Amino acid sequence: MNPNARPGAPMSGPNQMPNGAAQNFEQPVAYDQQGRPLYAHPPQQQQDQTMYLARPYNPPEEQVPPEIAAKAEESRKKYPNLNLSEGEYVLAAVGRHPIGLIQIWGVIAVLMLVFGAAYAFLFANPDSSSILSSVQNIHQLQLLGGVMLGFFFLLFCLGGMIATYVYNNNKFYLTNESVIQEIQTSLFSKHEQTASLGSIEDASYTQTGIIPMFLDYGVIRLSTPGDETTYTFTYVSHPKEHIANLNNAVEDFKNGRPVKAITSMGNHN
């Protein structure tokens, strides 16, 4: 209630008079102590302070610097098997140590020697062999044995080539954005694992035994959060230096710095 209102003056709300008629804002609603009329003001609506910003339906793509784009294009040509994103390029391609190939072909060589020794014992001097001394047509048996020996030798060589192909197709790539591991388990079984540099929590290596220490190869392990996924890459040459390069790349990536090129090791295909 207005304390300056004159007794008996009609009172009203902001929109209506007491009798329900529409408020006339040009008529006085009260008077001050000097008798001057006081007028009502129309109610003011509260203005909406919400701001709306228009966003384009298709936001502009982030421009890749020319030097980064050139490196990415070079990596796509050199490694067409990799699914690289725009602006992603390979810093290091790590292959397996040759010690694995020595083991593969060493086993094959032992098998060939065993089968060759067995053939020589049975067929080279049939007269001294108690097993073949009673056989009438020894020459045909020798021919059959030689054919079987050649077949096994061919089979061993084919198995060695397949094992070599599978072994060499296991690779480990470090890019400026991620780590990519190509895993070949058999001639017709291959898959790829990718981990972003930002998701890698731990990167370590192990070397167990005299030979791995002497020849400088070992196992690299990477772990990511969440489901505790662990990536393992075996028979890695110079694992300590590769882990140092990887940790530097992860640190640069997580701190928003450009990932530096690998200069100390180079690529190992």
ZAMARGU-4260 file (C-alpha; in steps of 0.2 Angstrom, whole numbers, plus 5000, padded with zeros to 4 digits):
<rodrens>
0) 5000/5000/5000 | 5007/5017/4996 | 5009/5027/5011 | 5007/5044/5002 | 4990/5039/4995
5) 4976/5050/5000 | 4962/5043/5011 | 4948/5037/5000 | 4958/5037/4984 | 4954/5022/4973
10) 4967/5008/4974 | 4970/4996/4960 | 4982/4982/4955 | 4994/4984/4940 | 4982/4978/4927
15) 4965/4980/4933 | 4954/4992/4943 | 4945/4985/4959 | 4929/4983/4949 | 4937/4972/4936
20) 4939/4986/4923 | 4955/4988/4913 | 4968/4999/4921 | 4969/5017/4913 | 4987/5022/4915
25) 4983/5040/4911 | 4972/5042/4926 | 4980/5046/4943 | 4979/5032/4956 | 4985/5042/4971
30) 4991/5059/4977 | 5006/5065/4986 | 5006/5076/5002 | 5006/5092/4991 | 4991/5085/4981
35) 5000/5081/4965 | 4993/5066/4956 | 5003/5049/4955 | 5001/5038/4940 | 5003/5019/4938
40) 5015/5012/4926 | 5012/4997/4915 | 5020/4981/4921 | 5036/4978/4912 | 5040/4960/4906
45) 5056/4952/4911 | 5067/4951/4896 | 5075/4934/4892 | 5093/4934/4895 | 5097/4918/4886
50) 5109/4919/4872 | 5108/4907/4857 | 5123/4904/4846 | 5121/4897/4829 | 5133/4882/4825
55) 5136/4877/4807 | 5128/4860/4802 | 5145/4855/4795 | 5159/4863/4805 | 5175/4867/4795
60) 5188/4854/4795 | 5204/4857/4805 | 5218/4862/4793 | 5233/4851/4794 | 5250/4860/4792
65) 5258/4857/4775 | 5274/4849/4783 | 5263/4837/4793 | 5252/4833/4777 | 5267/4829/4767
70) 5274/4817/4780 | 5256/4809/4781 | 5255/4806/4763 | 5273/4799/4762 | 5268/4786/4776
75) 5252/4781/4767 | 5262/4777/4751 | 5276/4768/4761 | 5263/4758/4772 | 5247/4756/4762
80) 5242/4742/4774 | 5240/4754/4788 | 5224/4764/4792 | 5231/4781/4796 | 5220/4796/4800
85) 5223/4813/4792 | 5239/4820/4798 | 5245/4804/4805 | 5262/4798/4800 | 5274/4784/4805
90) 5289/4788/4816 | 5296/4770/4817 | 5292/4753/4810 | 5299/4740/4821 | 5301/4722/4815
95) 5307/4706/4824 | 5324/4701/4828 | 5332/4689/4816 | 5335/4676/4830 | 5317/4670/4827
100) 5322/4665/4809 | 5337/4656/4815 | 5327/4646/4827 | 5314/4642/4813 | 5327/4636/4801
105) 5337/4628/4814 | 5323/4616/4818 | 5320/4613/4800 | 5338/4608/4798 | 5338/4596/4812
110) 5323/4588/4805 | 5331/4586/4788 | 5347/4579/4796 | 5336/4566/4805 | 5327/4560/4790
115) 5343/4560/4780 | 5351/4550/4792 | 5337/4537/4793 | 5337/4536/4774 | 5356/4533/4774
120) 5354/4520/4787 | 5341/4510/4778 | 5345/4512/4760 | 5363/4518/4757 | 5370/4501/4761
125) 5356/4488/4760 | 5368/4473/4762 | 5372/4478/4780 | 5354/4482/4785 | 5346/4468/4794
130) 5329/4476/4790 | 5331/4476/4771 | 5342/4461/4769 | 5328/4449/4764 | 5320/4461/4752
135) 5321/4455/4734 | 5319/4471/4724 | 5330/4483/4734 | 5333/4496/4720 | 5314/4500/4718
140) 5313/4502/4737 | 5328/4513/4737 | 5320/4524/4723 | 5304/4525/4733 | 5313/4530/4749
145) 5323/4543/4739 | 5306/4550/4733 | 5299/4550/4750 | 5314/4559/4757 | 5313/4572/4744
150) 5295/4575/4748 | 5298/4577/4766 | 5313/4589/4762 | 5301/4599/4751 | 5288/4599/4765
155) 5300/4606/4778 | 5306/4620/4766 | 5288/4625/4763 | 5284/4625/4781 | 5300/4635/4784
160) 5294/4648/4771 | 5277/4650/4778 | 5284/4652/4796 | 5296/4665/4790 | 5282/4674/4781
165) 5271/4674/4797 | 5286/4679/4808 | 5291/4694/4797 | 5273/4700/4796 | 5272/4704/4814
170) 5276/4722/4815 | 5275/4736/4827 | 5272/4754/4821 | 5274/4770/4831 | 5265/4786/4824
175) 5263/4803/4830 | 5246/4799/4836 | 5245/4780/4841 | 5254/4763/4842 | 5249/4750/4829
180) 5253/4732/4830 | 5250/4720/4816 | 5248/4702/4822 | 5250/4687/4810 | 5246/4671/4818
185) 5245/4660/4803 | 5246/4661/4784 | 5227/4665/4783 | 5225/4674/4800 | 5229/4692/4803
190) 5223/4706/4814 | 5228/4723/4820 | 5228/4732/4837 | 5229/4751/4839 | 5231/4761/4855
195) 5231/4780/4855 | 5246/4788/4863 | 5235/4797/4875 | 5228/4780/4882 | 5244/4772/4886
200) 5248/4771/4904 | 5263/4760/4905 | 5276/4755/4892 | 5290/4743/4898 | 5301/4730/4891
205) 5309/4713/4897 | 5325/4704/4893 | 5327/4687/4901 | 5342/4675/4898 | 5359/4676/4892
210) 5355/4676/4873 | 5342/4690/4873 | 5354/4701/4884 | 5369/4697/4872 | 5360/4699/4856
215) 5349/4714/4863 | 5332/4708/4860 | 5317/4707/4871 | 5298/4709/4874 | 5289/4726/4874
220) 5273/4728/4884 | 5260/4742/4883 | 5245/4744/4895 | 5230/4754/4893 | 5216/4759/4906
225) 5199/4752/4907 | 5198/4733/4904 | 5217/4732/4908 | 5222/4728/4890 | 5240/4723/4888
230) 5249/4724/4871 | 5264/4712/4869 | 5277/4712/4855 | 5290/4699/4856 | 5308/4697/4848
235) 5310/4716/4847 | 5328/4722/4843 | 5335/4736/4855 | 5319/4736/4866 | 5326/4748/4878
240) 5329/4762/4865 | 5311/4759/4857 | 5303/4760/4874 | 5312/4777/4877 | 5306/4783/4861
245) 5289/4778/4864 | 5288/4785/4882 | 5294/4802/4874 | 5281/4801/4861 | 5267/4798/4874
250) 5273/4812/4885 | 5273/4824/4871 | 5256/4819/4865 | 5248/4820/4882 | 5256/4837/4885
255) 5250/4844/4868 | 5267/4846/4861 | 5272/4840/4843 | 5278/4822/4844 | 5296/4822/4839
260) 5303/4812/4825 | 5314/4797/4829 | 5332/4801/4826 | 5342/4789/4836 | 5335/4772/4830
265) 5327/4775/4813 | 5316/4762/4806 | 5318/4743/4808 | 5308/4734/4795
</rodrens>
